């Protein structure tokens, strides 16, 4: 019998679908004869008691999730997410560097520094990358601090706001689409595929409203065998540029071309969403964590 500790925080179970995924994970583990315990902030000292750690909380080198990851690695315990993946994926500049170095197709990307924030540079970028262009803070997640700009003045305003969070930001060519592909990859193999549909009159999957809420699109699952092998190849290559852990690779499709938007560590897994056509994903993760696969 293996013992898996699942690190969660209160926000991890804000939605019933998130709780549902944790319950499925636990049910599958018990069916396989393994023990699942949920760990919280005060439980760091318990890490050596487990055979594996599965992090289901926001990852960041400044968060406790990183401490859990590093502690597990110190004790030679397999962990998702590993600390290297957290470190790379939580900094978009670092992530795009890894993707570009590996020859993974990404949108035309330019790194912007504080000294570049003026209308002249904005005008040149809008001409080079075309309008609108997308600005991203390097430590953004869940579509926060990701905005489009259509004029030099907008560029300066958004860039200055984002640079309060970082020394540099990302400027990218905007790729219009009705959905984003999301391919889950574990240990170098595709795990699940779905489309995150972009809501009407929006340009990204998740948009925050002024009232503090958000608008998001539906999620459509696909069988791995039903999608283009080129899509899966693009996702696997992108994941390999980061590591051999668990990743959610976001991809835009332009004709027959697949362009990687980003690689996410700690990808969302919610019951009835990412697992629609991949009910096996829970068992695959469990077997990977316990060294039975991958």
Buried (B, 14 or more C-beta within 10 A) or exposed (E): EBBBBBBBBEEBBEEEBBBBBBEBBBEBBEEBEBBBEBBEEEBEEBBEEBBBBBBBBBBBBEBBBBBBBBBBBEEEBBBBBBBBBBBBBBBBBBBBBBBEEEEBBBBBBBBBEEEBBEEEBBEBBBEEBEBBBBBBBBBBBBBEBBBBBEBBEBBBBBBEBBBEEBEBBBBBBBBEBEBBBBBBBBBBBBBBBBBBBBBEEEBBBBBEEEEEEEBBBEBBBBEBEEBEEEBBEBBBBBBBBBBBBBBBBBBBBEEEEBBBBBBBBBBBBBBEBBBBBBEEBBBBBBBBBBEEBB
